[in-house]
Amino acid sequence: MIECRYCETEIIFSDLHINPSGKKIPLNLNETPHRCNGWLVQNRKYYPCRKCQKPIYFDDHQKTDKGK
């Protein structure tokens, strides 16, 4: 089996789960998308802050009460 390079969990790839760019999506053994913390950190997209120009990123775990 193949292991995730970030968390060493066993993962699989399937021809049925392909992203828009044509790459296979890593899956857990129960065929749900594999999104470990290591992967999330490596694949963050940073944006410049409008006020101070420092790099910021958006996270699904930290949202306002209205979901933004």
Secondary structure as GFF3:
##gff-version 3
##sequence-region A 1 68
A	DSSP	beta_strand	2	3	.	.	.	ID=ss1
A	DSSP	beta_strand	10	11	.	.	.	ID=ss2
A	DSSP	alpha_helix	37	42	.	.	.	ID=ss3
A	DSSP	beta_strand	47	48	.	.	.	ID=ss4
A	DSSP	beta_strand	55	56	.	.	.	ID=ss5
###
